[in-house]
């Protein structure tokens, strides 16, 4: 995580310098505080998705370009994690549109692959089977090497393999 924060900070600093803006000017244009921008450019601030989008818009770029480890070579994947009803789909679709990326709901992919609802899947096969499908679907989505906003349940982080 620390590496990506340094990459982000360097890219923001580079784009700001190319526009001959001070940090204060960027703060005014983006709505991000001067103090936070100083921390961000120093690689010490973990920015929210909304603030990242605000900053990208002010710098006239895409958020994915600010955080890509290999600029222009590797597509970005933004993962939204959370409980049912937390807003992942609503936010994810908007973010995907803004990033010009596709939106993928991992649970919908699992349902399509299993040809049954999650409720049926859990009922018939249990959580271990679901977690295996979740891991396989995640690997499949990432292997497609496309810019993606991915929505998944918060439980995905419970498995070391996933």
VENPE-V44583 format. One record per helix or strand of 2 or more residues. SS is the DSSP state (@ for helix, = for strand). FROM is the first residue (numbers start at 1). TO is the last residue. If there is no record, write none. Layout:
# VENPE-V44583
ss->SS from->FROM to->TO
ss->SS from->FROM to->TO
This chain:
# VENPE-V44583
ss->@ from->2 to->18
ss->@ from->23 to->30
ss->@ from->34 to->41
ss->@ from->49 to->58
ss->@ from->63 to->67
ss->= from->77 to->82
ss->@ from->88 to->99
ss->= from->102 to->105
ss->@ from->106 to->114
ss->@ from->118 to->143
ss->= from->148 to->153
ss->@ from->154 to->158
